[in-house]
Amino acid sequence: MHRTILITGATSGIGRACAIKFAGDNDRLILTGRRADRLNELAESLQKEFGVEVLSLNFDVRDKEAVKRHLGGLQGKWASIDILINNAGLAAGFDSIQEGSTDDWDQMIDTNVKGLLYVSRMIAPLMIKQGRGHIINVGSIAGKMVYPKGGVYCATKFAVDAITQSMRVDLLADGIKVSQVCPGAVETEFSVVRYKGNKEKADGVYKGFQPLTAEDIAGSIYWIAGLPAHVNINDLVVMPVAQASPAYFNKKL
């Protein structure tokens, strides 16, 4: 039986890589994202290449009413969700607390924390009703250790860590699996977004060492999702060999 997988933030990076990975297993996909053109392009390419069913939902997880409207209206086979991958997230800005932009802070908190909660609030009851499900939250090494000028981003990922643990307790009696994957440095749009489109600064983040790829993390998530029913990976930290912590790298410049 093919599974139904819901992936937030599917238009790029880890979310897109997850969509491709699970499509290769002939799973049914619900893909969400803010950029309609990218979302539709991805859906069409997956349908053409893998012949899978794809439901594209164009909304921003920060918008509570949009989350309710799109996910609250799921019907039939689309309401039978086996796996939720809470991937939507971002870092905005790279400033110390005393110089930080409150707009950047709001964007990170609203996306990384509140967006994850809004989506999970809609999907968890569906999983409980059907008696099965697996929630996989994409955290970060920044949710384990802080680093300079990353305070609020780190705080949001520490929150994801805490929420994941709380979800596991709250959903224990219902048999719902809850996992977290915490990547180190992954070369995606992450740094381009953080530096507000400054590609020179973004490229500098990954110079001198081999970072992880989106496909590396998608492979880890795919593995977690495919384990036997009685096995759960609570927390998985995945790092490049050249990275020891959020701030310590072995760079060969």
Backbone bond lengths (Angstrom), bond angles and torsions (degrees), N, CA, C in turn:
res aa  C-N    CA-C-N  psi(-1)  N-CA   C-N-CA  omega(-1)  CA-C   N-CA-C  phi
1 M - - - 1.461 - - 1.532 109.97 -
2 H 1.313 116.23 128.00 1.450 120.08 179.15 1.530 110.53 -76.94
3 R 1.308 115.16 146.97 1.451 121.17 -176.99 1.526 111.17 -91.19
4 T 1.330 115.23 161.26 1.464 120.93 171.15 1.523 107.47 -107.40
5 I 1.327 115.78 122.11 1.465 122.42 -175.25 1.527 109.42 -115.96
6 L 1.313 116.74 126.19 1.470 121.93 174.12 1.522 108.58 -104.67
7 I 1.330 115.87 123.15 1.465 121.58 -178.44 1.521 109.07 -123.10
8 T 1.327 117.24 120.28 1.466 120.09 175.31 1.527 109.54 -90.08
9 G 1.331 115.20 152.30 1.466 119.64 -179.04 1.518 111.52 62.40
10 A 1.334 116.42 47.19 1.466 120.99 -171.56 1.520 114.14 -88.13
11 T 1.333 118.27 -0.85 1.466 118.99 -171.71 1.520 114.26 -82.00
12 S 1.317 118.30 -9.45 1.474 119.72 179.58 1.528 109.89 -160.13
13 G 1.323 115.65 171.32 1.454 122.29 170.88 1.511 114.91 56.50
14 I 1.333 115.39 -135.68 1.459 121.78 -175.31 1.525 111.33 -62.94
15 G 1.326 118.02 -38.96 1.453 120.89 179.83 1.519 112.24 -61.91
16 R 1.313 116.19 -45.39 1.466 120.78 178.73 1.529 110.47 -64.30
17 A 1.331 116.23 -43.24 1.467 120.49 179.77 1.530 110.62 -62.54
18 C 1.332 117.10 -37.73 1.470 120.75 176.47 1.524 110.89 -64.10
19 A 1.318 116.61 -42.64 1.462 120.55 -179.96 1.528 110.44 -58.92
20 I 1.313 116.81 -44.80 1.465 121.61 -179.98 1.529 110.45 -66.27
21 K 1.318 116.36 -42.29 1.473 120.76 -178.40 1.533 111.20 -62.63
22 F 1.321 117.15 -47.49 1.460 120.03 -178.26 1.531 111.79 -73.77
23 A 1.325 117.23 -29.92 1.468 120.01 175.75 1.520 109.96 -62.23
24 G 1.332 116.13 -34.52 1.458 120.40 177.61 1.510 113.37 -64.40
25 D 1.328 116.78 -15.56 1.463 122.90 177.14 1.527 111.11 -99.14
26 N 1.337 115.48 7.79 1.475 122.27 -179.16 1.527 113.26 63.66
27 D 1.329 116.24 29.48 1.458 119.47 176.58 1.526 110.31 -79.91
28 R 1.328 116.17 151.49 1.462 122.26 174.90 1.527 107.83 -79.53
29 L 1.336 117.99 135.60 1.464 121.05 -172.27 1.520 113.20 -120.58
30 I 1.334 115.62 134.45 1.463 122.19 166.14 1.519 105.95 -111.14
31 L 1.316 116.59 116.57 1.460 121.28 -174.81 1.527 109.71 -115.02
32 T 1.329 116.56 130.80 1.459 120.37 177.71 1.523 110.07 -118.59
33 G 1.330 115.47 152.77 1.457 120.43 177.90 1.512 110.71 -177.47
34 R 1.320 115.39 162.69 1.463 121.02 -178.43 1.529 112.71 -83.17
35 R 1.344 116.73 -27.27 1.459 120.57 -173.10 1.540 109.98 -99.25
36 A 1.318 115.22 102.57 1.465 121.38 -172.97 1.520 112.42 -59.95
37 D 1.338 117.07 -40.46 1.463 119.62 -177.57 1.525 111.39 -63.00
38 R 1.321 117.03 -45.40 1.465 120.85 178.36 1.523 111.58 -66.41
39 L 1.320 115.75 -38.79 1.462 120.89 -178.96 1.525 110.55 -63.20
40 N 1.330 116.04 -46.84 1.459 120.38 -179.02 1.527 111.32 -67.69
41 E 1.329 116.44 -38.50 1.465 120.67 178.34 1.532 110.61 -62.20
42 L 1.333 116.52 -43.51 1.456 120.81 179.29 1.521 110.69 -64.12
43 A 1.320 116.44 -45.95 1.470 120.60 -179.30 1.524 110.60 -59.08
44 E 1.309 116.60 -45.42 1.468 120.73 -179.00 1.519 111.49 -63.95
45 S 1.330 116.52 -41.65 1.468 119.79 -178.47 1.534 111.18 -67.47
46 L 1.325 117.56 -37.80 1.466 121.02 178.92 1.530 111.30 -68.93
47 Q 1.310 115.40 -40.48 1.464 119.48 178.39 1.528 110.65 -63.83
48 K 1.317 115.23 -40.86 1.468 120.17 -178.23 1.520 111.53 -70.56
49 E 1.353 117.06 -44.71 1.456 120.60 -174.58 1.520 113.24 -77.76
50 F 1.344 116.71 -40.43 1.462 120.43 -172.80 1.531 114.14 -110.69
51 G 1.331 116.79 -12.33 1.458 119.97 -178.20 1.513 114.04 68.29
52 V 1.330 117.28 26.42 1.468 121.07 -177.49 1.528 110.97 -91.93
53 E 1.332 115.47 159.62 1.461 121.26 174.18 1.529 108.98 -83.24
54 V 1.321 116.66 132.50 1.463 121.56 -179.05 1.525 109.56 -133.05
55 L 1.318 115.84 130.62 1.458 122.33 172.26 1.526 107.57 -111.57
56 S 1.323 116.76 117.19 1.469 121.68 -179.52 1.519 109.86 -97.67
57 L 1.329 116.36 127.87 1.459 121.62 179.41 1.521 108.81 -123.51
58 N 1.318 115.94 110.94 1.460 121.88 -174.58 1.535 110.53 -93.73
59 F 1.342 115.79 99.96 1.463 120.52 176.35 1.523 109.26 -159.19
60 D 1.327 115.29 166.37 1.461 123.26 178.39 1.522 108.17 -100.77
61 V 1.325 117.72 126.80 1.474 120.17 -177.98 1.526 112.56 -62.76
62 R 1.330 117.81 -16.67 1.464 120.69 177.42 1.525 112.38 -70.80
63 D 1.331 115.18 -21.62 1.461 121.28 -176.10 1.530 109.53 -89.24
64 K 1.324 116.32 99.33 1.466 121.69 -174.69 1.525 112.38 -57.72
65 E 1.329 116.99 -41.75 1.464 119.96 -178.57 1.525 111.14 -69.53
66 A 1.332 117.19 -35.61 1.472 120.55 177.95 1.529 110.15 -67.48
67 V 1.333 116.38 -38.90 1.469 120.15 176.99 1.531 109.47 -61.43
68 K 1.321 116.79 -46.25 1.465 120.75 179.03 1.521 111.28 -61.93
69 R 1.334 116.00 -42.57 1.466 120.78 -176.19 1.528 111.79 -65.05
70 H 1.322 116.30 -44.34 1.464 120.48 -175.86 1.533 112.78 -80.57
71 L 1.324 116.99 -45.07 1.466 119.38 -175.86 1.520 112.49 -87.35
72 G 1.318 116.46 -25.52 1.463 119.69 177.99 1.517 112.43 -74.37
73 G 1.324 116.46 -17.02 1.458 120.61 -178.14 1.515 114.33 -98.91
74 L 1.329 117.89 9.36 1.463 120.21 -179.97 1.521 110.29 -64.76
75 Q 1.327 115.79 136.72 1.459 120.57 -176.50 1.525 111.11 -129.10
76 G 1.330 115.51 156.09 1.462 121.14 172.74 1.509 113.45 56.94
77 K 1.336 115.24 -132.18 1.459 120.69 -176.29 1.523 112.03 -62.75
78 W 1.329 116.76 -27.37 1.465 119.79 -178.39 1.524 112.16 -74.87
79 A 1.317 117.17 -17.06 1.465 121.12 177.89 1.525 111.82 -89.18
80 S 1.330 116.17 -6.03 1.464 120.95 179.52 1.526 109.25 -97.29
81 I 1.317 115.75 79.92 1.463 121.62 -172.37 1.527 109.95 -94.39
82 D 1.314 115.42 122.56 1.464 121.30 179.70 1.522 112.02 -86.11
83 I 1.334 116.36 -38.95 1.466 120.75 -175.53 1.521 109.73 -137.00
84 L 1.316 116.32 128.67 1.464 123.22 171.70 1.522 108.36 -108.80
85 I 1.319 116.84 121.58 1.461 121.42 175.39 1.523 107.61 -107.28
86 N 1.334 115.83 102.67 1.467 122.13 178.28 1.525 108.60 -80.57
87 N 1.330 115.32 87.71 1.454 121.02 -174.07 1.525 113.59 -104.27
88 A 1.328 118.29 -27.59 1.460 121.29 -174.96 1.524 110.68 -55.56
89 G 1.328 115.92 126.75 1.459 120.76 -179.73 1.515 110.52 -179.92
90 L 1.320 115.79 166.48 1.463 119.78 -179.34 1.518 110.83 -164.28
91 A 1.333 114.12 163.47 1.462 121.79 167.11 1.523 106.87 -113.28
92 A 1.322 116.83 137.62 1.461 121.39 179.75 1.524 108.66 -128.10
93 G 1.332 115.52 116.73 1.461 120.66 178.65 1.517 112.84 81.54
94 F 1.326 114.20 162.41 1.467 121.24 -179.44 1.521 107.10 -143.96
95 D 1.330 114.69 73.48 1.462 120.98 -172.61 1.523 110.55 -130.15
96 S 1.325 115.16 154.97 1.455 120.48 172.37 1.528 109.21 -69.99
97 I 1.312 116.15 161.99 1.468 120.82 -177.85 1.521 111.25 -56.27
98 Q 1.334 117.04 -42.04 1.461 119.87 -175.87 1.522 113.45 -72.38
99 E 1.339 116.70 -11.18 1.465 120.13 -179.72 1.531 112.55 -120.48
100 G 1.312 116.77 2.70 1.455 120.71 -172.96 1.512 114.20 -69.54
101 S 1.329 114.57 155.21 1.457 121.73 176.77 1.525 109.23 -89.22
102 T 1.318 116.67 124.57 1.466 119.35 179.64 1.531 110.71 -67.43
103 D 1.339 117.19 -26.37 1.467 119.68 175.59 1.528 110.28 -65.84
104 D 1.340 116.41 -41.78 1.461 120.58 176.29 1.531 110.13 -61.72
105 W 1.325 116.41 -42.53 1.465 120.21 -179.57 1.529 110.52 -60.77
106 D 1.346 115.14 -46.46 1.463 119.27 179.61 1.528 111.46 -60.07
107 Q 1.331 116.14 -42.38 1.465 119.99 -178.87 1.524 111.44 -62.12
108 M 1.323 116.94 -43.07 1.462 120.37 -179.56 1.525 111.98 -68.66
109 I 1.326 116.39 -45.68 1.470 120.17 -179.50 1.524 110.58 -64.74
110 D 1.333 116.91 -42.87 1.463 120.94 -177.88 1.522 111.91 -67.21
111 T 1.327 117.73 -35.10 1.461 121.15 -178.90 1.522 111.50 -83.78
112 N 1.330 116.06 -56.11 1.468 121.18 -169.90 1.529 113.36 -72.23
113 V 1.316 116.41 -32.01 1.468 119.92 -176.72 1.530 111.44 -106.44
114 K 1.324 116.27 -61.27 1.462 119.55 -174.97 1.525 111.63 -67.30
115 G 1.328 117.21 -38.97 1.465 120.08 178.61 1.513 111.72 -61.69
116 L 1.333 116.34 -44.07 1.463 120.91 177.40 1.530 110.48 -60.47
117 L 1.318 116.35 -41.06 1.463 120.53 179.56 1.523 111.80 -67.04
118 Y 1.330 116.91 -43.78 1.465 120.31 -179.30 1.527 110.76 -59.23
119 V 1.331 116.33 -46.47 1.469 120.57 -178.50 1.525 110.22 -65.97
120 S 1.322 116.21 -46.46 1.466 120.26 -178.14 1.527 111.33 -62.50
121 R 1.327 116.33 -36.25 1.472 120.61 179.41 1.524 111.58 -62.38
122 M 1.317 117.41 -32.25 1.454 121.48 179.84 1.525 112.29 -80.65
123 I 1.328 117.08 -33.98 1.467 120.98 -171.90 1.528 113.30 -91.85
124 A 1.325 118.20 -36.47 1.467 120.42 -177.58 1.533 112.74 -55.25
125 P 1.353 119.98 -43.80 1.467 119.05 178.97 1.532 112.99 -61.81
126 L 1.332 117.17 -32.83 1.470 120.50 177.35 1.526 110.01 -65.50
127 M 1.332 115.96 -41.34 1.466 120.08 178.60 1.524 111.12 -65.54
128 I 1.322 116.38 -41.77 1.470 120.56 178.95 1.531 110.10 -61.91
129 K 1.321 116.46 -42.95 1.465 121.31 -178.94 1.528 111.89 -61.95
130 Q 1.343 116.22 -39.33 1.470 119.00 -177.88 1.525 112.49 -87.06
131 G 1.347 116.68 -9.58 1.455 120.76 175.03 1.512 115.30 80.81
132 R 1.320 117.03 19.40 1.463 120.41 177.58 1.519 108.90 -162.52
133 G 1.345 115.44 161.79 1.457 120.21 175.87 1.517 111.40 156.43
134 H 1.304 114.72 163.42 1.461 121.64 -179.00 1.519 107.70 -145.53
135 I 1.323 116.36 121.32 1.470 122.66 176.47 1.520 107.89 -104.87
136 I 1.320 115.79 124.24 1.467 121.30 179.22 1.524 108.08 -119.24
137 N 1.320 116.58 112.47 1.456 122.41 -179.83 1.527 110.66 -95.86
138 V 1.318 116.20 132.89 1.457 120.40 176.79 1.523 108.30 -90.10
139 G 1.323 115.15 106.50 1.458 121.17 177.73 1.517 110.42 -95.03
140 S 1.326 116.84 -137.12 1.457 121.45 -178.88 1.521 109.15 -171.35
141 I 1.334 115.42 156.13 1.460 119.46 169.86 1.535 109.52 -59.76
142 A 1.337 115.91 -23.67 1.464 120.94 176.52 1.515 112.06 -69.93
143 G 1.336 116.65 -9.28 1.458 120.64 173.78 1.512 112.68 -94.09
144 K 1.335 115.90 4.71 1.463 122.75 177.97 1.530 111.93 -114.37
145 M 1.340 115.46 -35.81 1.464 121.90 -177.97 1.524 108.73 -143.79
146 V 1.315 116.44 139.78 1.465 119.58 179.54 1.527 110.56 -86.88
147 Y 1.326 115.01 166.07 1.467 120.52 176.60 1.529 109.03 -146.77
148 P 1.337 117.93 160.38 1.464 120.95 -176.15 1.527 112.50 -57.25
149 K 1.308 116.18 138.00 1.463 124.82 175.36 1.530 113.17 64.57
150 G 1.325 115.78 19.51 1.468 119.43 177.96 1.505 112.31 -124.44
151 G 1.326 116.87 19.73 1.460 121.64 -169.55 1.514 115.65 -53.70
152 V 1.323 117.76 -49.82 1.459 119.94 -175.30 1.529 110.76 -75.07
153 Y 1.325 117.57 -39.21 1.468 119.30 174.87 1.526 109.58 -59.85
154 C 1.329 116.48 -46.62 1.465 119.95 177.82 1.528 110.65 -58.50
155 A 1.318 116.43 -42.16 1.469 120.24 -179.81 1.527 111.07 -60.04
156 T 1.329 116.98 -40.04 1.466 119.12 179.99 1.525 110.83 -66.80
157 K 1.319 117.47 -35.57 1.465 119.80 -179.13 1.534 111.36 -80.08
158 F 1.323 118.09 -28.88 1.467 120.18 169.03 1.532 108.95 -62.65
159 A 1.332 115.91 -37.80 1.464 120.26 177.80 1.522 111.06 -64.11
160 V 1.335 117.13 -41.11 1.469 120.55 177.27 1.524 110.36 -60.31
161 D 1.322 116.57 -40.16 1.467 121.29 177.41 1.530 110.09 -59.82
162 A 1.331 116.58 -47.68 1.465 121.01 -178.87 1.527 111.37 -66.27
163 I 1.331 116.48 -41.93 1.467 120.62 179.49 1.524 110.38 -62.97
164 T 1.336 116.15 -40.77 1.461 120.33 179.26 1.523 110.59 -60.27
165 Q 1.327 116.24 -46.07 1.467 119.94 178.82 1.530 110.86 -62.37
166 S 1.331 116.69 -41.27 1.465 120.86 -179.89 1.527 111.21 -66.37
167 M 1.328 116.44 -41.42 1.467 120.73 177.03 1.526 110.54 -57.33
168 R 1.319 115.04 -43.16 1.472 119.49 -176.90 1.528 110.33 -61.94
169 V 1.320 116.95 -39.08 1.467 121.37 177.92 1.527 110.40 -69.58
170 D 1.325 116.96 -47.64 1.459 121.26 -176.19 1.525 112.59 -64.77
171 L 1.327 116.91 -32.74 1.470 121.01 -174.75 1.525 112.72 -100.96
172 L 1.327 116.33 4.53 1.466 120.97 -176.46 1.525 112.00 -57.73
173 A 1.322 116.43 -48.07 1.459 120.37 -175.81 1.527 112.61 -67.42
174 D 1.331 116.52 -17.38 1.462 120.99 -179.39 1.527 112.33 -95.21
175 G 1.339 116.30 -0.67 1.455 119.76 177.80 1.509 115.00 71.75
176 I 1.330 117.00 21.51 1.467 120.90 179.52 1.524 109.23 -88.63
177 K 1.310 116.58 126.04 1.465 120.53 176.47 1.530 110.12 -74.30
178 V 1.327 116.67 143.72 1.468 121.59 174.26 1.521 108.25 -136.44
179 S 1.322 115.83 123.84 1.462 121.82 -177.60 1.526 110.36 -129.66
180 Q 1.326 115.06 160.18 1.456 121.16 173.90 1.525 109.13 -133.28
181 V 1.329 115.81 136.60 1.461 121.93 173.76 1.522 107.35 -116.24
182 C 1.332 116.06 125.46 1.460 121.38 -175.90 1.526 110.31 -117.51
183 P 1.323 117.89 97.94 1.460 120.23 179.92 1.526 112.58 -79.73
184 G 1.327 114.30 153.00 1.456 121.15 166.11 1.519 108.28 -85.54
185 A 1.311 117.36 -140.27 1.463 121.58 -177.07 1.524 110.89 -70.75
186 V 1.332 115.32 117.44 1.468 122.20 178.43 1.528 107.49 -120.74
187 E 1.311 116.99 126.28 1.464 120.02 -178.50 1.525 109.89 -82.09
188 T 1.322 115.27 98.86 1.464 123.23 177.73 1.527 107.07 -138.55
189 E 1.333 116.74 -156.26 1.467 121.37 174.52 1.526 111.85 -73.46
190 F 1.319 117.22 -6.22 1.462 122.16 -172.32 1.531 112.34 -48.41
191 S 1.329 116.68 -53.41 1.462 119.43 -176.26 1.526 112.56 -73.50
192 V 1.328 117.30 -31.50 1.469 120.49 176.67 1.523 109.35 -62.58
193 V 1.336 116.25 -42.40 1.468 120.87 177.73 1.524 110.04 -66.25
194 R 1.329 115.77 -44.74 1.468 119.79 -178.35 1.526 111.32 -58.71
195 Y 1.332 116.12 -40.70 1.470 120.69 -179.00 1.517 112.38 -94.78
196 K 1.341 115.30 19.14 1.472 122.59 171.64 1.528 112.40 54.48
197 G 1.328 115.57 44.73 1.457 121.65 174.79 1.514 115.61 90.08
198 N 1.339 118.36 -1.22 1.472 121.25 178.86 1.527 108.62 -78.29
199 K 1.348 115.81 94.52 1.457 120.57 -173.08 1.527 111.72 -68.36
200 E 1.320 117.56 -30.84 1.472 120.20 179.62 1.527 110.41 -62.46
201 K 1.319 116.62 -46.52 1.462 120.67 177.29 1.527 110.84 -65.05
202 A 1.323 115.49 -42.27 1.469 119.89 -178.17 1.521 111.02 -63.12
203 D 1.320 117.43 -44.00 1.469 121.16 -179.50 1.527 111.32 -63.27
204 G 1.330 116.03 -32.35 1.463 120.31 -178.96 1.517 113.41 -64.63
205 V 1.322 116.55 -23.61 1.467 121.06 -179.43 1.525 110.75 -62.22
206 Y 1.329 116.34 -34.46 1.463 120.66 -171.89 1.533 113.55 -105.42
207 K 1.302 117.40 8.40 1.471 120.55 -179.57 1.521 111.25 -75.74
208 G 1.320 115.32 139.51 1.456 120.78 172.55 1.512 115.55 91.67
209 F 1.347 117.70 -1.84 1.462 120.27 177.29 1.524 108.35 -154.77
210 Q 1.323 116.28 166.13 1.459 121.09 178.98 1.520 109.68 -96.26
211 P 1.340 117.66 108.89 1.465 120.15 179.56 1.522 110.82 -79.20
212 L 1.301 115.49 171.80 1.452 120.95 170.85 1.525 109.78 -70.28
213 T 1.325 115.96 161.07 1.458 121.25 172.95 1.518 109.16 -110.26
214 A 1.315 115.75 163.20 1.460 120.26 176.20 1.526 110.58 -58.66
215 E 1.329 115.60 -34.98 1.467 120.78 -179.92 1.524 111.49 -66.54
216 D 1.340 117.32 -32.74 1.468 120.39 176.15 1.530 110.69 -59.75
217 I 1.324 116.17 -45.09 1.469 120.25 -177.39 1.527 110.45 -74.38
218 A 1.315 116.98 -37.59 1.464 119.69 176.41 1.527 110.30 -60.60
219 G 1.327 116.81 -38.18 1.456 120.75 177.61 1.516 112.03 -64.16
220 S 1.334 116.22 -38.79 1.467 120.63 177.76 1.528 111.01 -65.56
221 I 1.330 116.00 -42.45 1.464 120.58 179.29 1.522 110.38 -65.68
222 Y 1.311 116.33 -41.62 1.469 121.60 178.52 1.531 110.48 -60.62
223 W 1.326 116.01 -41.65 1.467 120.55 178.90 1.526 110.90 -63.25
224 I 1.327 116.34 -47.06 1.468 121.08 179.35 1.529 110.53 -58.43
225 A 1.327 115.69 -41.79 1.466 121.07 -176.47 1.529 112.65 -70.81
226 G 1.322 117.12 -18.05 1.456 120.29 -175.61 1.512 115.21 -101.97
227 L 1.320 117.47 5.90 1.464 120.40 -179.38 1.531 111.17 -73.21
228 P 1.331 117.86 160.14 1.476 120.52 -179.78 1.524 112.22 -56.37
229 A 1.313 115.46 156.61 1.464 121.66 -174.33 1.526 113.39 -57.54
230 H 1.341 117.70 -28.36 1.471 119.99 -176.75 1.535 112.35 -91.16
231 V 1.324 117.29 2.46 1.475 121.64 -176.45 1.527 110.09 -113.54
232 N 1.330 116.18 131.60 1.470 120.53 175.50 1.522 110.13 -131.99
233 I 1.319 116.15 135.56 1.468 121.69 170.28 1.520 106.71 -91.89
234 N 1.322 116.86 109.62 1.464 120.15 -179.21 1.519 112.27 -68.69
235 D 1.325 116.26 -44.57 1.462 119.99 -170.40 1.522 108.97 -152.66
236 L 1.319 117.15 123.57 1.464 121.51 -179.03 1.521 109.42 -127.15
237 V 1.331 116.92 118.45 1.463 122.53 175.99 1.526 108.03 -100.74
238 V 1.326 116.63 124.26 1.464 122.24 -176.74 1.532 108.57 -121.63
239 M 1.333 116.26 119.36 1.468 121.13 -174.50 1.518 111.68 -125.84
240 P 1.329 117.66 151.40 1.456 119.44 166.79 1.530 108.81 -65.86
241 V 1.312 117.24 150.62 1.466 120.63 178.56 1.527 110.72 -57.77
242 A 1.328 116.55 -31.72 1.466 121.20 -175.65 1.525 113.61 -84.06
243 Q 1.324 118.28 6.31 1.466 121.44 -178.70 1.514 110.64 -122.14
244 A 1.341 116.25 127.54 1.465 121.05 179.79 1.520 112.90 -102.72
245 S 1.343 116.82 -24.41 1.459 122.62 -178.43 1.526 106.80 -162.12
246 P 1.333 118.49 177.81 1.467 118.21 179.39 1.532 113.77 -57.21
247 A 1.320 118.10 -27.48 1.470 120.74 -173.59 1.530 113.92 -112.46
248 Y 1.335 119.77 -6.78 1.472 121.38 -174.77 1.522 111.06 -114.59
249 F 1.348 114.65 117.01 1.453 123.01 -178.66 1.526 109.78 -128.18
250 N 1.315 115.31 150.76 1.454 121.28 170.75 1.516 107.42 -99.68
251 K 1.336 115.38 87.47 1.460 120.77 -175.80 1.527 109.72 -98.62
252 K 1.336 114.93 130.50 1.461 122.06 177.52 1.525 108.68 -103.78
253 L 1.299 115.79 82.01 1.481 121.00 -175.98 1.526 110.80 -86.79
